[in-house]
């Protein structure tokens, strides 16, 4: 990683951000911040904001009592909630310097709804130049209620009342009578939930690129590819547990499998459950027929290979940029060519699933798990919704021409061999700090209470690729993994298997004339990030660095988005499960985009999470290349590709 030793000023900023996010549901315990929040008057410092309109609006709305009160449930999918949050974010983002940003955040800390505050502050920290490299606490420690079930919360409260340290075991939802229970460990994995929520912080659908001056390169394509990979990964996990691949849902059909989240809001009751065989119903502002119409119009645009804009112009989809336009349209992001016509298929889908048990608002039920990015993957219907959306993207990709042998090839370069260490997976225990889950008072001492959950992991492994080249060259190496057999035990043909390809790694390396052995460790994957440090450990390290006791290293490109490195491999089976590993090397010189060193890491996790800090996505080929388009089996394999069957073995104990 590209790390350096920060100055004291940076360390102070890191400490203050951690304090701002400490026990956000309670009044600020840090006296200096609380006093600053009380004494600072944003209306007296409008000249300190690049754009003072949002901060004017925020103060005015707060003073009038129009904003979502503290303690109320915030969801990004509620238009009013979101608009208020954007006003808070813009007040932070447009602050001219750190001092103004910090003072504005202290002002908002005890006034703004805590959900809106956490989200606005997090997105501002991720995108401001003067906060680059600041590490946010793990999402599951900021608001544990969204990540652990209500039994754990109750047990933690009991331990707190007794003032006794405790470790509370957390079980996954469902019972053995529910087949979906077999894969609950993936959808309910806190690292996976955290990755999904942080992706939507790095690439918010409401992001105004021109206004904010921060371009989100290939944002629509990343929306397609990240979610496509989540589905491919879920399908591999299902096959590992003797379940068929996930089926798409449809607006006019019943949702066969129900879901009982077993989680509770801090205030506002339990997350709503959905019984089996529930149907979609019209909501006040979203109708089932509208969803079918939006789908029809999107399919129409795909078949015509062109979308219509608000001004009636036609924009072609028949090129490598088509998927980016389509992704922005389906989500939809602020960059959708015509949101009124093509609708909000993805966002409305989340809302319809979230409100399915109380569509008329008759019982005033709180938002469902699908109405929070932090909890959405817990519901198996999340994957069904995204399979439905992914099939639309597949329609588009299937209309594009096959890759030619020239596009697939790398002249003078051949892969001679591929060797892979044993691939072994297992379950392990992981502890979540429950400090922020519990209400308390300044007089009541904090007690060490943790939720313990089972999670999937794998033994570290390496991949070795032996490459023969006629010249010195720079190569992009892409590594994929896909199940060899389907649920029926039939071998999956390559043109179908491409849909289940999981990208394991993508990196640039030097290839010398003659033979080069390229070795890559699983820990170096461009897909994943390691476990986040706990808030306690991070806070301690920052304090010790400020006192000069230790050295604190900072990576200015640090990423919070990224698939957990533990989940790089599907579970496999006890007696071994056969997957096929594919490697392709291509010419970096024809793909290079940025003028940066070839081994620059962009903070890691670029495969699913792209780049921040104004960088462009580092290679120009479509994401998922060469498996993103239809494959003609007779005209696909080139000397710069290699495939090998590998076995993933699951072990109960390691």
C-alpha positions, 0 to 999 in steps of 0.5 A, spaced: 500 500 500 502 507 498 502 509 505 506 515 509 507 518 516 502 523 517 503 530 520 500 532 527 494 536 523 492 529 520 492 525 526 488 531 530 483 530 524 482 523 524 481 523 532 476 528 531 472 524 526 472 518 530 469 522 536 464 525 532 461 518 530 462 516 537 455 514 540 451 518 535 445 517 538 446 520 544 448 528 546 456 529 544 460 526 550 466 530 548 466 537 551 470 541 546 466 539 540 459 540 544 461 547 546 463 548 539 457 546 536 453 550 541 457 556 540 458 556 532 453 560 528 453 558 521 449 564 519 455 568 521 460 565 516 457 564 509 463 567 506 467 560 509 463 556 504 464 555 496 456 555 496 452 558 502 445 556 499 445 549 503 448 551 509 443 557 509 437 552 508 440 547 513 439 552 519 433 555 516 429 548 516 432 546 523 430 552 526 423 552 523 423 544 526 422 541 519 427 536 519 427 529 521 428 529 528 433 525 532 431 518 534 427 518 528 428 512 522 432 515 516 432 511 510 435 514 503 429 511 499 425 516 502 425 523 498 424 528 504 429 524 508 434 524 502 433 531 500 434 533 507 441 529 508 443 532 501 443 539 504 447 537 510 452 533 506 453 539 501 453 544 508 459 539 510 462 538 503 462 546 500 466 548 507 472 552 504 477 549 509 477 543 515 476 548 520 469 550 517 467 543 515 469 541 523 465 547 526 459 545 521 459 538 523 460 540 531 454 544 530 450 539 526 452 533 531 447 534 536 441 537 532 441 533 525 438 526 525 443 521 527 442 517 521 442 523 516 448 526 520 452 519 519 451 518 512 452 526 510 459 526 514 461 519 512 460 521 504 463 528 506 469 525 509 470 520 503 470 526 498 473 532 501 480 533 499 482 535 506 480 529 509 483 524 504 486 518 508 481 518 514 479 512 516 471 511 518 469 506 524 466 500 521 459 501 519 457 495 524 460 499 530 457 505 528 450 502 528 450 495 530 442 495 530 442 494 523 447 488 523 445 484 529 439 481 531 434 483 537 436 477 541 443 479 541 441 487 543 436 484 549 442 480 552 447 486 551 442 490 555 442 485 561 449 485 561 450 492 561 445 493 567 449 488 571 455 491 569 458 485 567 463 484 560 459 479 556 460 475 549 453 474 546 452 468 541 448 471 534 445 466 530 443 467 523 435 468 521 431 462 519 431 454 521 433 448 517 426 448 514 428 454 510 433 452 505 435 459 504 438 458 511 443 455 508 446 461 505 444 466 510 452 466 512 453 470 506 447 475 505 448 476 513 455 477 513 457 484 516 463 485 512 458 484 506 453 488 508 458 493 510 461 493 503 454 494 499 453 500 504 460 503 502 459 502 495 453 506 495 457 512 499 462 512 494 457 512 488 451 515 491 445 515 486 444 522 488 451 525 486 451 531 482 458 530 478 458 537 475 455 541 481 460 537 486 466 537 481 468 530 482 467 525 476 465 518 478 468 514 472 464 509 469 459 509 475 453 506 471 458 500 469 460 499 476 453 499 478 452 493 473 458 490 475 459 490 482 451 487 483 453 482 477 459 480 481 454 479 488 449 475 484 455 470 481 458 470 488 451 468 491 450 463 486 456 459 487 455 459 494 448 456 493 451 451 489 456 449 494 450 448 499 446 444 494 441 449 492 439 451 485 441 458 482 437 464 484 431 465 480 429 473 478 423 476 481 417 479 477 413 484 479 406 480 477 408 474 480 408 472 488 415 472 492 415 465 494 420 465 500 418 470 505 423 473 510 424 474 518 429 479 519 429 478 527 432 485 527 430 491 531 431 499 530 434 502 536 427 506 536 421 504 532 420 497 533 422 491 529 424 490 522 417 488 518 417 481 516 415 478 509 411 471 509 411 466 504 408 467 497 407 475 498 405 479 492 407 486 490 402 491 491 401 498 489 404 504 493 402 511 494 407 513 489 409 507 485 404 502 482 406 495 480 404 497 472 409 503 472 414 498 474 412 493 468 412 499 464 419 502 466 421 495 464 418 495 457 421 501 456 428 499 458 427 493 454 425 497 448 431 501 448 436 495 449 433 492 443 433 499 439 440 499 442 439 507 443 436 511 449 431 517 448 434 523 452 429 528 456 430 533 449 428 527 445 435 526 442 437 518 441 444 516 444 447 509 442 448 504 446 451 500 441 458 501 444 463 499 450 460 506 453 452 503 452 453 499 459 455 505 463 449 509 460 444 503 462 447 502 469 445 510 470 438 509 467 436 503 471 439 505 478 437 510 476 443 515 478 443 523 477 446 522 470 440 518 468 438 520 460 431 520 462 428 518 469 421 520 468 421 516 462 425 510 464 423 510 471 427 508 477 427 500 477 432 499 482 431 504 487 423 503 486 424 495 487 428 496 493 422 501 496 416 496 493 420 490 497 421 494 503 414 496 504 410 490 501 407 488 508 404 495 509 403 498 502 398 503 504 401 505 510 395 503 514 399 500 520 405 505 520 410 500 520 418 502 519 422 501 513 424 494 511 431 491 510 431 493 503 430 500 504 437 500 507 443 499 504 446 496 510 441 491 511 439 489 504 443 483 502 440 480 508 433 479 504 434 473 499 429 477 495 435 482 494 439 477 490 432 476 486 431 483 484 438 484 482 438 477 478 432 481 474 435 487 473 442 483 471 438 480 466 436 486 463 444 488 462 445 481 459 440 483 454 444 489 452 451 485 452 448 479 448 446 484 442 454 487 442 458 483 437 463 477 440 470 479 441 474 478 435 481 474 436 485 480 435 481 483 441 482 477 445 489 476 443 496 478 446 501 477 440 507 473 442 505 472 449 503 465 451 500 462 458 504 455 459 501 453 466 497 455 472 498 452 479 494 454 485 495 452 492 490 448 495 483 452 496 480 450 503 475 454 506 472 454 514 467 457 519 470 462 524 468 466 530 468 474 529 466 479 535 462 485 534 463 491 539 456 493 541 458 499 545 454 504 540 448 499 541 446 501 548 443 507 551 447 509 557 449 515 561 456 519 562 456 516 569 455 509 567 461 506 565 462 502 559 462 495 559 466 490 554 460 487 550 461 483 544 456 479 539 460 473 536 458 471 529 460 465 525 463 467 518 466 464 512 474 464 511 479 461 507 486 459 508 491 464 504 493 461 497 497 463 491 496 463 484 502 462 479 502 463 472 507 461 467 508 466 461 512 466 455 513 472 451 517 474 445 519 481 448 519 485 454 512 487 456 507 490 461 501 485 462 494 486 465 492 479 468 485 477 470 483 471 474 476 468 474 473 462 478 466 459 476 463 453 478 464 447 473 457 443 474 450 446 475 445 444 480 443 437 476 451 435 476 451 437 468 457 441 466 456 448 464 458 450 457 462 456 457 457 461 454 453 460 460 458 459 465 461 466 463 454 469 467 457 465 473 464 468 473 467 471 479 473 476 478 478 474 483 483 478 481 486 484 476 493 487 476 498 489 472 505 486 472 512 486 468 513 480 463 520 479 461 522 476 454 522 468 455 519 465 461 516 469 467 513 466 473 507 471 475 506 469 483 500 473 486 497 472 493 490 471 495 491 477 500 493 482 494 486 481 490 484 487 487 477 485 489 477 485 496 479 489 503 482 486 509 477 487 516 477 494 518 480 495 525 475 496 531 474 503 533 477 502 540 484 499 536 484 505 531 482 510 537 488 508 541 493 508 535 491 515 533 492 517 541 499 514 541 501 517 535 499 524 537 503 522 544 509 520 540 509 513 542 508 510 536 508 511 528 501 511 525 501 510 517 496 513 513 494 511 506 491 517 502 487 512 497 484 508 503 478 504 501 472 502 505 468 499 499 471 492 498 469 485 498 471 482 505 478 478 503 475 472 507 469 471 502 474 471 496 472 464 495 465 460 495 465 455 501 465 449 496 463 442 499 466 437 504 468 432 499 471 438 495 467 442 489 470 443 482 471 450 480 474 452 473 479 458 474 481 462 468 487 466 467 487 471 461 493 476 460 492 482 455 497 488 453 497 494 458 499 499 453 493 498 449 489 499 456 492 504 460 488 510 462 492 514 468 499 516 468 501 513 474 505 507 476 503 501 473 503 498 480 499 503 483 493 500 487 488 506 488 487 504 495 485 497 493 478 494 491 478 497 484 475 491 481 468 492 484 469 499 487 473 503 482 477 509 484 476 515 488 480 522 488 478 524 481 482 518 478 479 514 472 478 507 472 485 504 470 484 500 464 479 501 459 476 494 457 469 493 459 469 490 466 468 482 466 472 482 460 472 477 456 466 474 459 461 480 459 459 478 452 457 472 448 462 467 447 463 462 441 466 456 443 470 455 437 473 462 436 474 464 443 481 460 446 487 464 445 494 462 447 494 468 452 488 464 456 489 458 460 484 454 464 484 449 470 480 445 474 481 447 481 477 444 488 475 448 493 474 444 500 470 446 506 473 443 513 469 444 519 475 445 523 482 448 521 
